């Protein structure tokens, strides 16, 4: 019986330094995304205020 099942193939475990680098990249992207979303929300809030004041 041959073992050609793709589920049985596993990826080699990432080295700890690769995991740390990936975690740092993801954290930076998350922080940038949050900053961008907050800026968009502030922009919408400012636009809503200016619409209601006129």
N, CA, C and O of each residue as an XYZ file, in Angstrom:
216
protein
N       0.850     -1.176      0.000
C       0.000      0.000      0.000
C       0.895      1.238      0.000
O       1.797      1.369      0.828
N       0.628      2.144     -0.946
C       1.444      3.358     -1.033
C       0.780      4.481     -0.253
O      -0.435      4.499     -0.058
N       1.592      5.392      0.174
C       1.091      6.501      0.977
C       1.115      7.767      0.131
O       1.968      8.631      0.334
N       0.182      7.887     -0.821
C       0.112      9.052     -1.697
C      -0.957     10.036     -1.246
O      -1.317     10.953     -1.985
N      -1.449      9.850     -0.069
C      -2.484     10.731      0.464
C      -1.887     12.109      0.743
O      -0.953     12.212      1.538
N      -2.406     13.194      0.102
C      -1.832     14.520      0.334
C      -1.962     14.993      1.781
O      -1.189     15.843      2.224
N      -2.916     14.460      2.508
C      -3.083     14.849      3.905
C      -1.928     14.357      4.767
O      -1.624     14.936      5.810
N      -1.286     13.276      4.315
C      -0.206     12.715      5.120
C       1.075     13.526      4.995
O       1.973     13.402      5.828
N       1.164     14.359      3.953
C       2.347     15.191      3.788
C       2.214     16.406      4.699
O       1.201     17.105      4.672
N       3.218     16.644      5.482
C       3.178     17.796      6.368
C       4.304     18.745      6.011
O       5.353     18.334      5.514
N       4.073     19.997      6.267
C       5.105     20.988      6.036
C       6.101     20.913      7.174
O       5.732     20.610      8.309
N       7.353     21.185      6.882
C       8.327     21.203      7.982
C       8.009     22.360      8.930
O       7.543     23.416      8.504
N       8.263     22.150     10.192
C       7.977     23.176     11.185
C       8.858     24.391     10.947
O      10.041     24.265     10.630
N       8.269     25.564     11.103
C       9.022     26.801     10.928
C      10.002     26.965     12.084
O       9.717     26.596     13.224
N      11.134     27.514     11.767
C      12.129     27.760     12.810
C      11.653     28.893     13.705
O      10.900     29.758     13.256
N      12.072     28.902     14.941
C      11.615     29.946     15.881
C      11.897     31.359     15.387
O      11.072     32.250     15.592
N      13.039     31.590     14.740
C      13.329     32.937     14.259
C      12.397     33.330     13.123
O      12.043     34.502     12.991
N      11.992     32.361     12.296
C      11.026     32.640     11.229
C       9.660     32.953     11.833
O       8.955     33.847     11.363
N       9.297     32.222     12.864
C       8.013     32.485     13.523
C       7.999     33.866     14.152
O       6.998     34.578     14.066
N       9.093     34.250     14.781
C       9.175     35.564     15.415
C       9.105     36.672     14.364
O       8.447     37.691     14.573
N       9.782     36.471     13.239
C       9.755     37.466     12.168
C       8.342     37.592     11.601
O       7.871     38.697     11.329
N       7.679     36.467     11.426
C       6.312     36.490     10.908
C       5.381     37.187     11.890
O       4.535     37.988     11.493
N       5.538     36.880     13.164
C       4.706     37.503     14.184
C       4.926     39.011     14.207
O       3.973     39.773     14.365
N       6.165     39.443     14.051
C       6.460     40.876     14.036
C       5.839     41.544     12.812
O       5.283     42.638     12.912
N       5.935     40.882     11.655
C       5.319     41.431     10.438
C       3.816     41.558     10.601
O       3.234     42.590     10.268
N       3.187     40.508     11.116
C       1.738     40.538     11.300
C       1.322     41.604     12.301
O       0.309     42.277     12.107
N       2.091     41.763     13.368
C       1.782     42.791     14.364
C       1.883     44.175     13.745
O       1.045     45.036     14.016
N       2.896     44.400     12.917
C       3.062     45.703     12.264
C       1.910     45.973     11.294
O       1.403     47.092     11.222
N       1.501     44.945     10.553
C       0.388     45.114      9.622
C      -0.911     45.391     10.364
O      -1.719     46.210      9.928
N      -1.106     44.712     11.475
C      -2.310     44.914     12.277
C      -2.350     46.338     12.833
O      -3.396     46.987     12.824
N      -1.211     46.810     13.311
C      -1.126     48.162     13.856
C      -1.410     49.200     12.765
O      -2.132     50.168     13.003
N      -0.847     49.000     11.578
C      -1.075     49.918     10.466
C      -2.541     49.904     10.043
O      -3.113     50.950      9.740
N      -3.138     48.734     10.024
C      -4.541     48.612      9.649
C      -5.431     49.336     10.655
O      -6.356     50.048     10.264
N      -5.158     49.161     11.939
C      -5.937     49.824     12.972
C      -5.812     51.336     12.854
O      -6.800     52.059     12.980
N      -4.595     51.811     12.613
C      -4.347     53.244     12.468
C      -5.145     53.794     11.280
O      -5.759     54.857     11.379
N      -5.130     53.071     10.165
C      -5.862     53.491      8.969
C      -7.365     53.516      9.219
O      -8.050     54.454      8.812
N      -7.873     52.496      9.883
C      -9.312     52.438     10.168
C      -9.743     53.557     11.096
O     -10.818     54.131     10.923
N      -8.905     53.874     12.087
C      -9.228     54.977     13.003
C      -9.260     56.300     12.248
O     -10.133     57.132     12.490
N      -8.318     56.496     11.343
C      -8.286     57.726     10.552
C      -9.531     57.824      9.672
O     -10.107     58.902      9.528
N      -9.940     56.715      9.090
C     -11.147     56.713      8.269
C     -12.366     57.044      9.117
O     -13.230     57.806      8.683
N     -12.449     56.486     10.315
C     -13.588     56.742     11.198
C     -13.616     58.210     11.615
O     -14.682     58.824     11.666
N     -12.443     58.771     11.913
C     -12.381     60.191     12.272
C     -12.820     61.056     11.103
O     -13.532     62.043     11.288
N     -12.400     60.689      9.906
C     -12.797     61.432      8.707
C     -14.294     61.386      8.493
O     -14.907     62.391      8.132
N     -14.885     60.224      8.713
C     -16.341     60.111      8.569
C     -17.059     60.929      9.631
O     -18.067     61.572      9.340
N     -16.559     60.913     10.841
C     -17.178     61.667     11.930
C     -17.093     63.161     11.643
O     -18.057     63.892     11.874
N     -15.956     63.620     11.144
C     -15.800     65.031     10.798
C     -16.733     65.414      9.660
O     -17.306     66.503      9.672
N     -16.892     64.533      8.679
C     -17.780     64.805      7.540
C     -19.228     64.870      8.030
O     -20.001     65.713      7.573
N     -19.593     63.993      8.947
C     -20.952     64.013      9.481
C     -21.220     65.299     10.249
O     -22.304     65.872     10.137
N     -20.252     65.756     11.020
C     -20.418     67.005     11.768
C     -20.588     68.184     10.831
O     -21.445     69.037     11.060
N     -19.789     68.244      9.782
C     -19.866     69.376      8.862
C     -21.185     69.337      8.085
O     -21.708     70.394      7.731
N     -21.730     68.164      7.813
C     -23.005     68.055      7.120
C     -24.146     68.548      7.987
O     -25.081     69.167      7.479
N     -24.093     68.290      9.275
C     -25.194     68.673     10.153
C     -25.109     70.127     10.576
O     -26.116     70.695     10.997
N     -23.936     70.751     10.478
C     -23.774     72.137     10.888
C     -24.272     73.109      9.855
O     -24.594     74.246     10.197
N     -24.349     72.716      8.621
C     -24.732     73.676      7.565
C     -26.212     73.805      7.416
O     -26.684     74.570      6.575
